[in-house]
Amino acid sequence: MGKFLNQIPPNWEKAEAHAKANLVIDDTKTTLNLNDKESYCVCCQMPYPKDEDFFPLCCDNLVLGALGSGYPLFFELIKYVGYLMIILSVVYFGPCAYMMYDAFKDI
């Protein structure tokens, strides 16, 4: 079953298919058909995803909760860090712009 994993040189088609089977997908939209060996990876028994099996790009963070509690928390953290960077940029840019204007107005 997993004999191709130790093959040298590796079978790149099977390695790419394995990588495709291990992408993050919405598991409620996929089904595993054990009768069709072409529809799943032979080493990890994960189904190959179709285009409609992936999460939408602009989905709510609560939808990603099906992947585990860390996914929504990570994206909330990224959102709050982005807000913090905007606030810090505005707070820092105001005095710097004033000092640059004051320094160069006589030139």
N, C-alpha and C positions, 0 to 999 in steps of 0.2 A: 504494500500500500504506500508507504513513505520511502520506497527505495530510491525514487528519483531525487530525493532531498540530498542524498550523499553522492550523487553522480558528478563526476569531474570530466569534462567541463559541464556546467549545469545546463539544463533545458530551459532556455530563457522564456519560451512560450508558456510553459507551466508555471514558472516563477512570476511572470506578469499576470497570469490568470489568478494565482494565489493572492497577489497583492490586490487585484480587483475585488476578490471575494472578501477581503478583510477591510474594506472601506467602511466608513460610518454611514449606515443606512437606517431607514425607518423599518424596524422589524415587523411592524403591523402590516406592511404592504408586501412583504416577501413570503414565499412559501418554499419549503425544501421538498423537492420531488426526487426521492431516492431511486425511482425507476429509470430516470434519465441521467446517466453519468456525465453528460455534457452540461448539465445545468448547475453543478456544484463542484467545489474543489475536492479532489480525492483525498488530500491529506488532512484537511481540517473540517470537512463536511459543511462548509459555509456556502450558501447559494450565491451565484454570480448575480450582481444587481443589475436591474434595468434602469433606464433614465428616470422613470417615475418612482423608483424606490428610494431616492435620496431625499433628504430634508430640503425644503425650499430655502433659498438664500436669506430671505427676510422673514423667517418664522419667529414666533414669540419664544422667549427663553424658557417658558414653562413647558413648551412642546419638547424641548431637548431634555427634559427631566427623565424621559424614558431611557436615556443613555446612562444615567447615573446622576447623583446630586452634584457632582463636581462640574459638569458642563454648564448648567445655568449660573452657578456661582462664579465660574471663570469669566463668562461673558458679562455678567454684572460688574465684576471687578474691572474689566477692560473699559466698560462704559464710564464708570466712576473715575478711573484714572484719566480718561480722555477729558472729562469735565474739569478735573483738577488741573490738567495741563493748560486748558483754555483760560481758566481763572488766573493761574500763575503767569501765563504769558501776558495777559492784559495788565496785571498788577506790576509786572516787571517792565513791560514795554512803555507804560505811561511815563514814569520818571526818566527812563533812558531817552525817550523821544524828546522830552523837555530839555534834558541836559545836552543832547546833540544839537537841538535847535538853538539853545542859548550859546553854545560854544561856536557854532558856525555862522551866526547871524552877523558878526562883525567882519567876516571875510568877504 
